Amino acid sequence: MNGETLPPGFDVREGFLLSAGEVIPLASFSAGDYRLAITVTDNEGSAEVTPDVFFTIEGS
């Protein structure tokens, strides 16, 4: 997301919220244990965080 993709007048300093999402159908995964890692980069603050989320898909 950047100035070209955000709505006109968008400003986080005014309290505008920034949200994004992705839908991934879990039916396409085989049963098993998985780890989801998403890296978030703060380009201005030169910081980066990559939290891990572990989950299990069970067979029927």
PDB file with SEQRES, HELIX, SHEET and CRYST1 records, atoms N, CA, C and O in Angstrom:
SEQRES   1 A   60  MET ASN GLY GLU THR LEU PRO PRO GLY PHE ASP VAL ARG          
SEQRES   2 A   60  GLU GLY PHE LEU LEU SER ALA GLY GLU VAL ILE PRO LEU          
SEQRES   3 A   60  ALA SER PHE SER ALA GLY ASP TYR ARG LEU ALA ILE THR          
SEQRES   4 A   60  VAL THR ASP ASN GLU GLY SER ALA GLU VAL THR PRO ASP          
SEQRES   5 A   60  VAL PHE PHE THR ILE GLU GLY SER                              
HELIX    1 AA1 VAL A   12  GLU A   14  5                                   3    
HELIX    2 AA2 LEU A   26  SER A   28  5                                   3    
SHEET    1 AA1 2 GLY A  32  ALA A  37  0                                        
SHEET    2 AA1 2 ASP A  52  ILE A  57 -1                                        
SHEET    1 AA2 2 VAL A  40  ASP A  42  0                                        
SHEET    2 AA2 2 ALA A  47  VAL A  49 -1                                        
CRYST1    1.000    1.000    1.000  90.00  90.00  90.00 P 1           1          
ATOM      1  N   MET A   1       0.839  -1.168   0.000  1.00  0.00           N  
ATOM      2  CA  MET A   1       0.000   0.000   0.000  1.00  0.00           C  
ATOM      3  C   MET A   1       0.888   1.237   0.000  1.00  0.00           C  
ATOM      4  O   MET A   1       1.887   1.323   0.715  1.00  0.00           O  
ATOM      5  N   ASN A   2       0.488   2.175  -0.819  1.00  0.00           N  
ATOM      6  CA  ASN A   2       1.258   3.410  -0.905  1.00  0.00           C  
ATOM      7  C   ASN A   2       0.335   4.547  -1.333  1.00  0.00           C  
ATOM      8  O   ASN A   2      -0.878   4.356  -1.424  1.00  0.00           O  
ATOM      9  N   GLY A   3       0.885   5.706  -1.590  1.00  0.00           N  
ATOM     10  CA  GLY A   3       0.098   6.864  -1.976  1.00  0.00           C  
ATOM     11  C   GLY A   3      -0.713   6.664  -3.240  1.00  0.00           C  
ATOM     12  O   GLY A   3      -1.722   7.341  -3.442  1.00  0.00           O  
ATOM     13  N   GLU A   4      -0.290   5.751  -4.088  1.00  0.00           N  
ATOM     14  CA  GLU A   4      -1.024   5.484  -5.325  1.00  0.00           C  
ATOM     15  C   GLU A   4      -2.198   4.542  -5.108  1.00  0.00           C  
ATOM     16  O   GLU A   4      -3.170   4.590  -5.862  1.00  0.00           O  
ATOM     17  N   THR A   5      -2.127   3.691  -4.097  1.00  0.00           N  
ATOM     18  CA  THR A   5      -3.168   2.687  -3.891  1.00  0.00           C  
ATOM     19  C   THR A   5      -4.147   3.042  -2.773  1.00  0.00           C  
ATOM     20  O   THR A   5      -5.221   2.446  -2.685  1.00  0.00           O  
ATOM     21  N   LEU A   6      -3.793   4.008  -1.914  1.00  0.00           N  
ATOM     22  CA  LEU A   6      -4.682   4.415  -0.829  1.00  0.00           C  
ATOM     23  C   LEU A   6      -5.688   5.454  -1.327  1.00  0.00           C  
ATOM     24  O   LEU A   6      -5.424   6.147  -2.309  1.00  0.00           O  
ATOM     25  N   PRO A   7      -6.847   5.567  -0.653  1.00  0.00           N  
ATOM     26  CA  PRO A   7      -7.849   6.542  -1.082  1.00  0.00           C  
ATOM     27  C   PRO A   7      -7.329   7.980  -0.963  1.00  0.00           C  
ATOM     28  O   PRO A   7      -6.448   8.253  -0.149  1.00  0.00           O  
ATOM     29  N   PRO A   8      -7.870   8.897  -1.771  1.00  0.00           N  
ATOM     30  CA  PRO A   8      -7.465  10.306  -1.676  1.00  0.00           C  
ATOM     31  C   PRO A   8      -7.725  10.851  -0.274  1.00  0.00           C  
ATOM     32  O   PRO A   8      -8.767  10.567   0.317  1.00  0.00           O  
ATOM     33  N   GLY A   9      -6.799  11.619   0.253  1.00  0.00           N  
ATOM     34  CA  GLY A   9      -6.959  12.213   1.581  1.00  0.00           C  
ATOM     35  C   GLY A   9      -6.643  11.285   2.731  1.00  0.00           C  
ATOM     36  O   GLY A   9      -6.809  11.674   3.887  1.00  0.00           O  
ATOM     37  N   PHE A  10      -6.190  10.062   2.457  1.00  0.00           N  
ATOM     38  CA  PHE A  10      -5.880   9.111   3.527  1.00  0.00           C  
ATOM     39  C   PHE A  10      -4.731   9.637   4.378  1.00  0.00           C  
ATOM     40  O   PHE A  10      -3.695  10.044   3.853  1.00  0.00           O  
ATOM     41  N   ASP A  11      -4.923   9.627   5.705  1.00  0.00           N  
ATOM     42  CA  ASP A  11      -3.893  10.119   6.617  1.00  0.00           C  
ATOM     43  C   ASP A  11      -4.022   9.391   7.953  1.00  0.00           C  
ATOM     44  O   ASP A  11      -4.992   9.605   8.679  1.00  0.00           O  
ATOM     45  N   VAL A  12      -3.050   8.529   8.286  1.00  0.00           N  
ATOM     46  CA  VAL A  12      -3.113   7.789   9.553  1.00  0.00           C  
ATOM     47  C   VAL A  12      -3.018   8.723  10.747  1.00  0.00           C  
ATOM     48  O   VAL A  12      -3.488   8.377  11.831  1.00  0.00           O  
ATOM     49  N   ARG A  13      -2.421   9.901  10.578  1.00  0.00           N  
ATOM     50  CA  ARG A  13      -2.317  10.865  11.684  1.00  0.00           C  
ATOM     51  C   ARG A  13      -3.690  11.397  12.093  1.00  0.00           C  
ATOM     52  O   ARG A  13      -3.862  11.891  13.208  1.00  0.00           O  
ATOM     53  N   GLU A  14      -4.663  11.294  11.188  1.00  0.00           N  
ATOM     54  CA  GLU A  14      -6.027  11.727  11.497  1.00  0.00           C  
ATOM     55  C   GLU A  14      -6.885  10.575  12.003  1.00  0.00           C  
ATOM     56  O   GLU A  14      -8.091  10.730  12.194  1.00  0.00           O  
ATOM     57  N   GLY A  15      -6.268   9.429  12.217  1.00  0.00           N  
ATOM     58  CA  GLY A  15      -6.996   8.285  12.768  1.00  0.00           C  
ATOM     59  C   GLY A  15      -7.574   7.334  11.737  1.00  0.00           C  
ATOM     60  O   GLY A  15      -8.310   6.412  12.090  1.00  0.00           O  
ATOM     61  N   PHE A  16      -7.251   7.542  10.462  1.00  0.00           N  
ATOM     62  CA  PHE A  16      -7.744   6.636   9.435  1.00  0.00           C  
ATOM     63  C   PHE A  16      -7.157   5.242   9.692  1.00  0.00           C  
ATOM     64  O   PHE A  16      -5.981   5.110  10.029  1.00  0.00           O  
ATOM     65  N   LEU A  17      -7.972   4.223   9.533  1.00  0.00           N  
ATOM     66  CA  LEU A  17      -7.517   2.856   9.758  1.00  0.00           C  
ATOM     67  C   LEU A  17      -7.004   2.246   8.467  1.00  0.00           C  
ATOM     68  O   LEU A  17      -7.520   2.512   7.381  1.00  0.00           O  
ATOM     69  N   LEU A  18      -5.991   1.433   8.609  1.00  0.00           N  
ATOM     70  CA  LEU A  18      -5.403   0.732   7.485  1.00  0.00           C  
ATOM     71  C   LEU A  18      -5.593  -0.755   7.737  1.00  0.00           C  
ATOM     72  O   LEU A  18      -5.073  -1.299   8.711  1.00  0.00           O  
ATOM     73  N   SER A  19      -6.335  -1.402   6.862  1.00  0.00           N  
ATOM     74  CA  SER A  19      -6.546  -2.833   7.050  1.00  0.00           C  
ATOM     75  C   SER A  19      -6.444  -3.546   5.710  1.00  0.00           C  
ATOM     76  O   SER A  19      -6.739  -2.980   4.657  1.00  0.00           O  
ATOM     77  N   ALA A  20      -6.029  -4.777   5.777  1.00  0.00           N  
ATOM     78  CA  ALA A  20      -5.904  -5.595   4.571  1.00  0.00           C  
ATOM     79  C   ALA A  20      -6.247  -7.027   4.944  1.00  0.00           C  
ATOM     80  O   ALA A  20      -6.129  -7.417   6.106  1.00  0.00           O  
ATOM     81  N   GLY A  21      -6.657  -7.783   3.994  1.00  0.00           N  
ATOM     82  CA  GLY A  21      -6.999  -9.169   4.274  1.00  0.00           C  
ATOM     83  C   GLY A  21      -6.767 -10.047   3.065  1.00  0.00           C  
ATOM     84  O   GLY A  21      -6.647  -9.576   1.934  1.00  0.00           O  
ATOM     85  N   GLU A  22      -6.710 -11.306   3.332  1.00  0.00           N  
ATOM     86  CA  GLU A  22      -6.513 -12.300   2.281  1.00  0.00           C  
ATOM     87  C   GLU A  22      -7.328 -13.531   2.663  1.00  0.00           C  
ATOM     88  O   GLU A  22      -7.324 -13.946   3.822  1.00  0.00           O  
ATOM     89  N   VAL A  23      -8.010 -14.101   1.712  1.00  0.00           N  
ATOM     90  CA  VAL A  23      -8.799 -15.313   1.957  1.00  0.00           C  
ATOM     91  C   VAL A  23      -8.075 -16.484   1.323  1.00  0.00           C  
ATOM     92  O   VAL A  23      -7.752 -16.464   0.135  1.00  0.00           O  
ATOM     93  N   ILE A  24      -7.824 -17.503   2.129  1.00  0.00           N  
ATOM     94  CA  ILE A  24      -7.161 -18.714   1.645  1.00  0.00           C  
ATOM     95  C   ILE A  24      -8.047 -19.895   2.015  1.00  0.00           C  
ATOM     96  O   ILE A  24      -8.217 -20.177   3.201  1.00  0.00           O  
ATOM     97  N   PRO A  25      -8.618 -20.597   1.034  1.00  0.00           N  
ATOM     98  CA  PRO A  25      -9.487 -21.732   1.345  1.00  0.00           C  
ATOM     99  C   PRO A  25      -8.681 -22.899   1.931  1.00  0.00           C  
ATOM    100  O   PRO A  25      -7.822 -23.471   1.261  1.00  0.00           O  
ATOM    101  N   LEU A  26      -8.968 -23.233   3.172  1.00  0.00           N  
ATOM    102  CA  LEU A  26      -8.208 -24.293   3.841  1.00  0.00           C  
ATOM    103  C   LEU A  26      -8.518 -25.673   3.286  1.00  0.00           C  
ATOM    104  O   LEU A  26      -7.765 -26.615   3.532  1.00  0.00           O  
ATOM    105  N   ALA A  27      -9.612 -25.817   2.541  1.00  0.00           N  
ATOM    106  CA  ALA A  27      -9.952 -27.111   1.950  1.00  0.00           C  
ATOM    107  C   ALA A  27      -8.883 -27.577   0.963  1.00  0.00           C  
ATOM    108  O   ALA A  27      -8.789 -28.769   0.672  1.00  0.00           O  
ATOM    109  N   SER A  28      -8.086 -26.660   0.453  1.00  0.00           N  
ATOM    110  CA  SER A  28      -7.044 -27.031  -0.499  1.00  0.00           C  
ATOM    111  C   SER A  28      -5.780 -27.576   0.185  1.00  0.00           C  
ATOM    112  O   SER A  28      -4.866 -28.046  -0.494  1.00  0.00           O  
ATOM    113  N   PHE A  29      -5.722 -27.517   1.528  1.00  0.00           N  
ATOM    114  CA  PHE A  29      -4.570 -28.015   2.278  1.00  0.00           C  
ATOM    115  C   PHE A  29      -4.809 -29.453   2.720  1.00  0.00           C  
ATOM    116  O   PHE A  29      -5.936 -29.821   3.050  1.00  0.00           O  
ATOM    117  N   SER A  30      -3.775 -30.255   2.727  1.00  0.00           N  
ATOM    118  CA  SER A  30      -3.853 -31.604   3.289  1.00  0.00           C  
ATOM    119  C   SER A  30      -3.869 -31.514   4.802  1.00  0.00           C  
ATOM    120  O   SER A  30      -3.420 -30.520   5.373  1.00  0.00           O  
ATOM    121  N   ALA A  31      -4.389 -32.558   5.464  1.00  0.00           N  
ATOM    122  CA  ALA A  31      -4.362 -32.598   6.925  1.00  0.00           C  
ATOM    123  C   ALA A  31      -2.912 -32.521   7.397  1.00  0.00           C  
ATOM    124  O   ALA A  31      -2.021 -33.123   6.798  1.00  0.00           O  
ATOM    125  N   GLY A  32      -2.689 -31.775   8.474  1.00  0.00           N  
ATOM    126  CA  GLY A  32      -1.334 -31.652   9.007  1.00  0.00           C  
ATOM    127  C   GLY A  32      -1.152 -30.370   9.797  1.00  0.00           C  
ATOM    128  O   GLY A  32      -2.088 -29.589   9.972  1.00  0.00           O  
ATOM    129  N   ASP A  33       0.065 -30.170  10.270  1.00  0.00           N  
ATOM    130  CA  ASP A  33       0.423 -28.976  11.044  1.00  0.00           C  
ATOM    131  C   ASP A  33       1.071 -27.955  10.108  1.00  0.00           C  
ATOM    132  O   ASP A  33       1.862 -28.303   9.231  1.00  0.00           O  
ATOM    133  N   TYR A  34       0.714 -26.689  10.318  1.00  0.00           N  
ATOM    134  CA  TYR A  34       1.214 -25.622   9.461  1.00  0.00           C  
ATOM    135  C   TYR A  34       1.682 -24.442  10.297  1.00  0.00           C  
ATOM    136  O   TYR A  34       1.292 -24.280  11.454  1.00  0.00           O  
ATOM    137  N   ARG A  35       2.522 -23.628   9.686  1.00  0.00           N  
ATOM    138  CA  ARG A  35       2.986 -22.377  10.290  1.00  0.00           C  
ATOM    139  C   ARG A  35       2.752 -21.268   9.279  1.00  0.00           C  
ATOM    140  O   ARG A  35       3.143 -21.386   8.118  1.00  0.00           O  
ATOM    141  N   LEU A  36       2.113 -20.189   9.724  1.00  0.00           N  
ATOM    142  CA  LEU A  36       1.896 -19.014   8.893  1.00  0.00           C  
ATOM    143  C   LEU A  36       2.785 -17.899   9.425  1.00  0.00           C  
ATOM    144  O   LEU A  36       2.706 -17.554  10.604  1.00  0.00           O  
ATOM    145  N   ALA A  37       3.622 -17.338   8.575  1.00  0.00           N  
ATOM    146  CA  ALA A  37       4.502 -16.232   8.961  1.00  0.00           C  
ATOM    147  C   ALA A  37       4.228 -15.060   8.039  1.00  0.00           C  
ATOM    148  O   ALA A  37       4.283 -15.197   6.817  1.00  0.00           O  
ATOM    149  N   ILE A  38       3.935 -13.913   8.620  1.00  0.00           N  
ATOM    150  CA  ILE A  38       3.669 -12.702   7.850  1.00  0.00           C  
ATOM    151  C   ILE A  38       4.677 -11.646   8.294  1.00  0.00           C  
ATOM    152  O   ILE A  38       4.781 -11.333   9.480  1.00  0.00           O  
ATOM    153  N   THR A  39       5.408 -11.109   7.345  1.00  0.00           N  
ATOM    154  CA  THR A  39       6.378 -10.070   7.667  1.00  0.00           C  
ATOM    155  C   THR A  39       5.762  -8.698   7.406  1.00  0.00           C  
ATOM    156  O   THR A  39       5.249  -8.430   6.320  1.00  0.00           O  
ATOM    157  N   VAL A  40       5.820  -7.836   8.418  1.00  0.00           N  
ATOM    158  CA  VAL A  40       5.339  -6.463   8.313  1.00  0.00           C  
ATOM    159  C   VAL A  40       6.558  -5.555   8.418  1.00  0.00           C  
ATOM    160  O   VAL A  40       7.337  -5.651   9.366  1.00  0.00           O  
ATOM    161  N   THR A  41       6.715  -4.671   7.433  1.00  0.00           N  
ATOM    162  CA  THR A  41       7.869  -3.782   7.395  1.00  0.00           C  
ATOM    163  C   THR A  41       7.431  -2.327   7.523  1.00  0.00           C  
ATOM    164  O   THR A  41       6.563  -1.858   6.787  1.00  0.00           O  
ATOM    165  N   ASP A  42       8.042  -1.625   8.465  1.00  0.00           N  
ATOM    166  CA  ASP A  42       7.834  -0.181   8.623  1.00  0.00           C  
ATOM    167  C   ASP A  42       8.963   0.491   7.841  1.00  0.00           C  
ATOM    168  O   ASP A  42      10.093   0.581   8.321  1.00  0.00           O  
ATOM    169  N   ASN A  43       8.649   0.957   6.647  1.00  0.00           N  
ATOM    170  CA  ASN A  43       9.682   1.535   5.785  1.00  0.00           C  
ATOM    171  C   ASN A  43      10.254   2.835   6.344  1.00  0.00           C  
ATOM    172  O   ASN A  43      11.427   3.142   6.127  1.00  0.00           O  
ATOM    173  N   GLU A  44       9.443   3.588   7.052  1.00  0.00           N  
ATOM    174  CA  GLU A  44       9.935   4.854   7.599  1.00  0.00           C  
ATOM    175  C   GLU A  44      10.758   4.638   8.859  1.00  0.00           C  
ATOM    176  O   GLU A  44      11.764   5.318   9.065  1.00  0.00           O  
ATOM    177  N   GLY A  45      10.345   3.703   9.700  1.00  0.00           N  
ATOM    178  CA  GLY A  45      11.052   3.456  10.946  1.00  0.00           C  
ATOM    179  C   GLY A  45      12.124   2.392  10.836  1.00  0.00           C  
ATOM    180  O   GLY A  45      12.810   2.091  11.813  1.00  0.00           O  
ATOM    181  N   SER A  46      12.270   1.819   9.647  1.00  0.00           N  
ATOM    182  CA  SER A  46      13.271   0.768   9.403  1.00  0.00           C  
ATOM    183  C   SER A  46      13.137  -0.379  10.392  1.00  0.00           C  
ATOM    184  O   SER A  46      14.138  -0.909  10.873  1.00  0.00           O  
ATOM    185  N   ALA A  47      11.903  -0.765  10.697  1.00  0.00           N  
ATOM    186  CA  ALA A  47      11.654  -1.879  11.609  1.00  0.00           C  
ATOM    187  C   ALA A  47      10.886  -2.965  10.868  1.00  0.00           C  
ATOM    188  O   ALA A  47      10.194  -2.701   9.885  1.00  0.00           O  
ATOM    189  N   GLU A  48      11.024  -4.191  11.360  1.00  0.00           N  
ATOM    190  CA  GLU A  48      10.359  -5.322  10.739  1.00  0.00           C  
ATOM    191  C   GLU A  48       9.968  -6.315  11.817  1.00  0.00           C  
ATOM    192  O   GLU A  48      10.712  -6.511  12.778  1.00  0.00           O  
ATOM    193  N   VAL A  49       8.811  -6.944  11.670  1.00  0.00           N  
ATOM    194  CA  VAL A  49       8.366  -7.966  12.611  1.00  0.00           C  
ATOM    195  C   VAL A  49       7.743  -9.105  11.808  1.00  0.00           C  
ATOM    196  O   VAL A  49       7.046  -8.873  10.819  1.00  0.00           O  
ATOM    197  N   THR A  50       8.003 -10.342  12.247  1.00  0.00           N  
ATOM    198  CA  THR A  50       7.449 -11.526  11.592  1.00  0.00           C  
ATOM    199  C   THR A  50       6.892 -12.469  12.650  1.00  0.00           C  
ATOM    200  O   THR A  50       7.595 -13.363  13.119  1.00  0.00           O  
ATOM    201  N   PRO A  51       5.622 -12.271  13.030  1.00  0.00           N  
ATOM    202  CA  PRO A  51       5.034 -13.197  13.994  1.00  0.00           C  
ATOM    203  C   PRO A  51       4.668 -14.525  13.314  1.00  0.00           C  
ATOM    204  O   PRO A  51       4.335 -14.546  12.129  1.00  0.00           O  
ATOM    205  N   ASP A  52       4.731 -15.615  14.059  1.00  0.00           N  
ATOM    206  CA  ASP A  52       4.345 -16.937  13.572  1.00  0.00           C  
ATOM    207  C   ASP A  52       3.003 -17.324  14.172  1.00  0.00           C  
ATOM    208  O   ASP A  52       2.743 -17.069  15.348  1.00  0.00           O  
ATOM    209  N   VAL A  53       2.154 -17.939  13.360  1.00  0.00           N  
ATOM    210  CA  VAL A  53       0.887 -18.506  13.832  1.00  0.00           C  
ATOM    211  C   VAL A  53       0.901 -19.971  13.429  1.00  0.00           C  
ATOM    212  O   VAL A  53       1.063 -20.301  12.254  1.00  0.00           O  
ATOM    213  N   PHE A  54       0.730 -20.841  14.407  1.00  0.00           N  
ATOM    214  CA  PHE A  54       0.724 -22.274  14.144  1.00  0.00           C  
ATOM    215  C   PHE A  54      -0.718 -22.767  14.165  1.00  0.00           C  
ATOM    216  O   PHE A  54      -1.505 -22.358  15.017  1.00  0.00           O  
ATOM    217  N   PHE A  55      -1.066 -23.654  13.219  1.00  0.00           N  
ATOM    218  CA  PHE A  55      -2.412 -24.209  13.203  1.00  0.00           C  
ATOM    219  C   PHE A  55      -2.380 -25.615  12.625  1.00  0.00           C  
ATOM    220  O   PHE A  55      -1.430 -26.003  11.944  1.00  0.00           O  
ATOM    221  N   THR A  56      -3.433 -26.367  12.907  1.00  0.00           N  
ATOM    222  CA  THR A  56      -3.546 -27.752  12.463  1.00  0.00           C  
ATOM    223  C   THR A  56      -4.822 -27.913  11.660  1.00  0.00           C  
ATOM    224  O   THR A  56      -5.880 -27.422  12.052  1.00  0.00           O  
ATOM    225  N   ILE A  57      -4.717 -28.599  10.539  1.00  0.00           N  
ATOM    226  CA  ILE A  57      -5.883 -28.978   9.763  1.00  0.00           C  
ATOM    227  C   ILE A  57      -6.081 -30.473   9.963  1.00  0.00           C  
ATOM    228  O   ILE A  57      -5.197 -31.282   9.679  1.00  0.00           O  
ATOM    229  N   GLU A  58      -7.260 -30.818  10.456  1.00  0.00           N  
ATOM    230  CA  GLU A  58      -7.557 -32.216  10.742  1.00  0.00           C  
ATOM    231  C   GLU A  58      -8.346 -32.832   9.590  1.00  0.00           C  
ATOM    232  O   GLU A  58      -9.173 -32.167   8.966  1.00  0.00           O  
ATOM    233  N   GLY A  59      -8.085 -34.096   9.319  1.00  0.00           N  
ATOM    234  CA  GLY A  59      -8.819 -34.818   8.276  1.00  0.00           C  
ATOM    235  C   GLY A  59     -10.193 -35.212   8.768  1.00  0.00           C  
ATOM    236  O   GLY A  59     -10.444 -35.263   9.972  1.00  0.00           O  
ATOM    237  N   SER A  60     -11.079 -35.490   7.832  1.00  0.00           N  
ATOM    238  CA  SER A  60     -12.450 -35.861   8.225  1.00  0.00           C  
ATOM    239  C   SER A  60     -12.628 -37.353   8.344  1.00  0.00           C  
ATOM    240  O   SER A  60     -13.721 -37.820   8.666  1.00  0.00           O  
TER     241      SER A  60                                                      
END                                                                             
